[in-house]
């Protein structure tokens, strides 16, 4: 993979019910999730911008802007300019319905 899959470029919401071992599962924004107090998420744009959506006050998602870049095959580095620790993800699966990632750092 010399480029990330085109299906990556959207808003993803953490489907923690589907996590297994060290794999985190995300579904597209708008997926019919069961009720939860709050869900983390992230957004990838084709221009290299990234937005992390950690849980904020009252379990509402917050927004932390950053950038992504392809490090090597299936590995993406996320940088936040000091606003939060940088991290690296491995894309295990990505299609229009699901994103599976493994955190390598951070």
TAJO-V913937 format. One line per field, one symbol per residue. ss: DSSP state (A for helix, B for strand, O for the rest). psi: psi as a letter, one per 40 degrees, with the letter a starting at -180 (. if undefined). A space follows every 50 residues. Layout:
ss: ???
psi: ???
This chain:
ss: OOOOOAAAOOBBBBOAAAOBOOBBBBBBOOOOOOOOOOOOBBBBOOOOBB BBBOBOAAAOBOOBBBBBBBBBOOBBBBBOOOOOOOBBBBBBBBOOOOBB BBBBBO
psi: heiiidedgahihhgddeihbfhhhiiiheigiiiidihiaihhideeii hhgihaifeiiihhiaiiihdahehhhhiefediiiihihhdhhaedihh ihhdi.
